[in-house]
Amino acid sequence: MNETVLVSGRDVVYRHLAGDEPTLVLVHGAGSNHAAFDDLTVHLGGRETIIPSLPGRCGSEGEPLASVAELAAWLRKLLRALGLRRVVLAGHSLGGAVAMEYAIEDGPGTPALAGLALLSTGARLRVAQGILDGARDAAEHDLPCELAAGAWERDPDLALVRRVEESRARTPARVACVDWMAADGFDRMGDLGRVRCPTVVIAGSEDRLTPEKYARYLAANVPGARLELLYGGSHMCVTERPADVARRLSDFVGGLPR
């Protein structure tokens, strides 16, 4: 069910699934919203899960935030406002950058960061110029900011693609444009050694937006991280292969120290 909480005097909309701790917090990617993980959560039974919409969309108030650092600071305020004690952050694409930033700058306090799951993301996100130009054009003309064809498997389920794009259309184009710019500015390649929590990297071997080499770099440079490759999977494996991603996430969370 969807719920609302105040963060710095502004409403934040989030999806809340009841279950066992630690709480799994799912952070969506650029141009998306809290509906991004609807297919995934079907396979995550029994785990408390929080899925927020980042500012500027789907009832989450405020202007979109222009950098990953700002998004991570906002996320920390949200999790404190929710009174969470122990969380596992799982972020997809731009959301993975936000989760990384949170982990790199993590310190004593509440909530404790029990683990990190990085989904279809990288330590540096240089967005293709065509995607940036498309996002700017959509924002200028107030048109839907659609995903690039390269985000999907080579022979995608077109009905699934349409459903996802209809959901993404709930995020204003100007907000999506800010998201893509924030992703383009992210670079923590030299700081991954500062991540101090158990980490899993989950990626599709055929991801054309954040290629397999990005996932391998994360796994090689985050201390103790393990890599879970979905062979044939795309950038949108959280939607196209939700059961596979959920199984790997559940195994990771279930194996964390209590």
C-alpha positions as CSV (number, residue, x, y, z in Angstrom):
1,M,0.0,0.0,0.0
2,N,1.1,3.6,-0.5
3,E,1.8,5.8,2.5
4,T,3.0,9.4,3.1
5,V,5.5,10.8,5.5
6,L,6.8,14.4,6.0
7,V,10.5,15.0,5.2
8,S,11.7,18.6,5.8
9,G,8.1,19.7,5.7
10,R,7.2,18.1,2.4
11,D,5.2,15.0,1.7
12,V,7.0,11.9,0.4
13,V,5.0,9.1,-1.1
14,Y,6.3,5.5,-0.6
15,R,5.1,2.0,-1.0
16,H,5.3,-0.1,2.2
17,L,5.2,-3.9,2.4
18,A,5.1,-5.4,5.9
19,G,7.5,-8.2,6.8
20,D,10.7,-9.1,8.6
21,E,13.7,-6.9,9.3
22,P,16.1,-5.8,8.1
23,T,14.0,-3.4,6.0
24,L,14.7,-3.5,2.2
25,V,14.7,0.0,0.7
26,L,14.4,0.0,-3.1
27,V,15.5,3.2,-4.9
28,H,14.3,3.7,-8.4
29,G,16.2,5.0,-11.5
30,A,16.1,8.1,-13.6
31,G,12.7,9.2,-14.7
32,S,10.9,6.6,-12.7
33,N,8.9,6.4,-9.5
34,H,7.8,4.1,-6.7
35,A,6.0,1.8,-9.2
36,A,9.3,0.8,-10.8
37,F,9.6,-2.3,-8.6
38,D,6.0,-3.6,-8.8
39,D,7.0,-6.7,-10.7
40,L,9.9,-7.4,-8.4
41,T,8.0,-7.1,-5.1
42,V,5.6,-9.8,-6.2
43,H,8.6,-12.2,-5.6
44,L,9.8,-10.6,-2.3
45,G,7.2,-12.1,0.1
46,G,7.9,-11.8,3.9
47,R,10.5,-9.0,3.8
48,E,9.6,-5.5,5.0
49,T,10.1,-3.2,2.0
50,I,10.0,0.5,1.5
51,I,9.9,2.0,-2.0
52,P,9.9,5.8,-2.1
53,S,9.2,8.1,-5.0
54,L,12.1,10.6,-5.2
55,P,11.1,14.3,-5.0
56,G,9.0,15.9,-7.8
57,R,6.9,12.9,-8.8
58,C,3.8,10.8,-7.9
59,G,2.9,12.9,-4.9
60,S,6.5,13.3,-3.5
61,E,6.7,17.1,-3.1
62,G,9.6,19.4,-3.8
63,E,11.8,20.1,-6.8
64,P,13.9,17.2,-8.3
65,L,17.3,17.0,-6.8
66,A,20.2,17.9,-9.1
67,S,22.9,15.6,-7.8
68,V,23.4,12.1,-6.4
69,A,24.9,13.6,-3.2
70,E,21.7,15.6,-2.6
71,L,19.5,12.5,-3.3
72,A,21.5,10.4,-0.8
73,A,21.2,13.1,1.9
74,W,17.5,13.3,1.2
75,L,17.2,9.5,1.5
76,R,18.9,9.5,4.8
77,K,16.4,12.1,6.1
78,L,13.5,9.9,4.8
79,L,14.7,6.7,6.5
80,R,15.2,8.6,9.8
81,A,11.7,10.1,9.5
82,L,10.3,6.5,9.0
83,G,12.1,5.4,12.2
84,L,13.8,2.5,10.6
85,R,16.5,0.7,12.6
86,R,18.4,-1.5,10.2
87,V,18.1,-1.3,6.4
88,V,19.4,-2.9,3.2
89,L,19.7,-0.4,0.4
90,A,19.0,-1.7,-3.1
91,G,19.2,0.8,-6.0
92,H,18.6,0.4,-9.7
93,S,20.7,2.5,-12.1
94,L,20.6,6.1,-10.8
95,G,19.1,4.5,-7.6
96,G,22.2,2.4,-7.3
97,A,24.4,5.5,-7.5
98,V,22.3,7.0,-4.6
99,A,22.7,3.8,-2.6
100,M,26.5,3.8,-3.2
101,E,26.7,7.4,-2.2
102,Y,24.8,6.7,1.0
103,A,27.1,3.8,1.8
104,I,30.3,5.7,1.0
105,E,29.3,8.6,3.3
106,D,27.7,6.3,6.0
107,G,28.5,7.0,9.6
108,P,27.2,6.2,13.1
109,G,23.5,6.8,13.6
110,T,20.1,5.5,12.7
111,P,19.3,3.6,10.6
112,A,22.2,1.1,10.5
113,L,23.2,0.1,7.0
114,A,23.1,-3.8,7.0
115,G,23.8,-4.3,3.4
116,L,24.0,-2.8,-0.1
117,A,22.6,-4.2,-3.4
118,L,23.6,-2.5,-6.6
119,L,21.4,-3.3,-9.6
120,S,22.3,-2.4,-13.1
121,T,24.5,0.4,-12.1
122,G,28.1,1.7,-12.1
123,A,30.6,3.6,-10.0
124,R,30.6,6.3,-12.8
125,L,27.5,6.9,-14.9
126,R,28.2,8.7,-18.1
127,V,24.9,9.0,-19.8
128,A,24.9,8.7,-23.6
129,Q,24.5,12.0,-25.4
130,G,21.4,10.8,-27.2
131,I,19.7,10.0,-24.0
132,L,20.5,13.4,-22.5
133,D,19.4,15.2,-25.7
134,G,16.2,13.2,-25.7
135,A,15.5,14.0,-22.1
136,R,16.1,17.7,-22.7
137,D,13.8,17.7,-25.8
138,A,11.0,15.9,-23.8
139,A,11.3,18.4,-21.0
140,E,11.2,21.3,-23.4
141,H,8.0,20.0,-25.1
142,D,6.5,18.3,-22.1
143,L,6.5,14.9,-23.7
144,P,7.0,11.5,-22.1
145,C,10.7,10.8,-21.4
146,E,10.9,7.2,-22.7
147,L,13.6,4.7,-22.0
148,A,16.2,4.1,-24.8
149,A,15.6,0.9,-26.8
150,G,19.0,-0.3,-25.4
151,A,17.5,-0.5,-21.9
152,W,15.6,-3.7,-22.9
153,E,16.4,-7.1,-24.0
154,R,16.9,-7.4,-27.8
155,D,13.5,-9.0,-28.3
156,P,11.4,-7.4,-25.5
157,D,7.8,-8.1,-24.5
158,L,6.2,-5.1,-26.1
159,A,3.2,-5.2,-23.8
160,L,5.6,-5.0,-20.8
161,V,7.5,-2.1,-22.4
162,R,4.2,-0.2,-22.9
163,R,3.1,-0.8,-19.3
164,V,6.4,0.4,-17.9
165,E,6.4,3.5,-20.1
166,E,2.9,4.3,-19.0
167,S,4.0,4.1,-15.4
168,R,7.1,6.3,-16.1
169,A,4.9,8.9,-17.7
170,R,3.7,9.7,-14.2
171,T,7.1,11.4,-13.7
172,P,7.1,14.8,-15.3
173,A,9.6,15.2,-18.2
174,R,11.4,18.1,-16.6
175,V,12.0,15.9,-13.5
176,A,13.3,13.0,-15.6
177,C,15.7,15.4,-17.3
178,V,17.1,16.5,-13.9
179,D,17.5,12.8,-13.0
180,W,19.5,12.0,-16.1
181,M,21.7,15.0,-15.5
182,A,22.3,13.8,-11.9
183,A,23.3,10.4,-13.2
184,D,25.6,11.9,-15.8
185,G,27.5,13.8,-13.0
186,F,28.0,10.7,-10.7
187,D,31.6,9.4,-10.3
188,R,32.7,7.5,-7.2
189,M,35.3,5.2,-9.0
190,G,38.0,6.2,-6.5
191,D,35.9,5.8,-3.4
192,L,34.5,2.3,-3.4
193,G,36.9,1.1,-0.8
194,R,35.0,3.3,1.7
195,V,31.9,1.0,1.5
196,R,32.0,-1.0,4.8
197,C,28.9,-3.2,4.5
198,P,28.2,-6.5,2.8
199,T,27.4,-5.8,-0.9
200,V,26.0,-7.7,-3.8
201,V,26.2,-6.5,-7.4
202,I,23.4,-7.8,-9.7
203,A,23.5,-7.1,-13.4
204,G,22.4,-8.4,-16.8
205,S,25.2,-9.7,-19.0
206,E,23.6,-7.9,-22.0
207,D,23.0,-4.6,-20.4
208,R,23.7,-1.9,-23.0
209,L,23.3,1.1,-20.8
210,T,25.5,0.1,-17.8
211,P,27.5,-2.8,-19.4
212,E,28.8,-5.9,-17.6
213,K,32.3,-4.3,-17.2
214,Y,30.6,-1.7,-14.8
215,A,29.3,-4.5,-12.6
216,R,32.7,-6.3,-12.6
217,Y,34.4,-3.1,-11.6
218,L,32.1,-2.7,-8.7
219,A,32.5,-6.3,-7.6
220,A,36.3,-6.0,-7.8
221,N,36.6,-2.7,-5.9
222,V,33.9,-2.8,-3.2
223,P,35.5,-4.7,-0.4
224,G,34.1,-8.2,-0.2
225,A,31.4,-7.6,-2.8
226,R,30.0,-10.6,-4.8
227,L,28.8,-10.5,-8.4
228,E,25.5,-12.0,-9.6
229,L,25.2,-12.0,-13.4
230,L,22.0,-12.7,-15.1
231,Y,23.0,-14.1,-18.4
232,G,21.1,-12.5,-21.3
233,G,19.6,-9.9,-18.9
234,S,19.2,-6.3,-19.8
235,H,19.4,-3.0,-18.0
236,M,15.7,-3.5,-17.1
237,C,16.3,-7.0,-15.6
238,V,14.4,-5.9,-12.5
239,T,11.3,-5.7,-14.7
240,E,12.1,-8.3,-17.4
241,R,13.5,-10.9,-15.0
242,P,12.0,-10.0,-11.6
243,A,11.9,-13.5,-10.2
244,D,15.6,-14.0,-10.9
245,V,16.6,-10.6,-9.3
246,A,14.3,-11.2,-6.3
247,R,15.8,-14.6,-5.6
248,R,19.3,-13.2,-5.6
249,L,18.2,-10.2,-3.4
250,S,16.4,-12.5,-1.0
251,D,19.4,-14.9,-0.7
252,F,21.7,-11.9,0.0
253,V,19.5,-10.3,2.6
254,G,18.8,-13.7,4.2
255,G,22.5,-14.4,4.5
256,L,23.4,-11.1,6.3
257,P,24.6,-11.2,9.9
258,R,21.8,-10.7,12.4
